[in-house]
Amino acid sequence: MEARVVKLEEFAAETRERLANIEARLEQTATKADLAALEIQMHKGFADMIKWVVGTAIVLGGTFLTVITFVLNNAVPKSPPPAAQPPVVIYTQQPPSR
């Protein structure tokens, strides 16, 4: 009988250790609520990232257009306006005398 009690006590000790390991794993295991919260955070993060990328692209495009406009307007020297041409003189004949 003593051997059986000793064996049961050893089994109980092993069972406690295994139960402690299982409880430790359960604390680390993600639940559905944890996964839902993570999904919400990831969705918000992706949306924020997309907003920043689109905003940055718009600003860079506007900056590019501004720089190109400035360069094209000021890089080529402007030719002076053409000199004024003398006015065209039209001579008319006197009407014949009667």
Summary of the structure (lengths in Angstrom):
residues: 98
radius of gyration: 45.8
end to end distance: 165.8
largest distance: 165.8
contacts: 139
relative contact order: 0.04
helix: 71%
strand: 0%
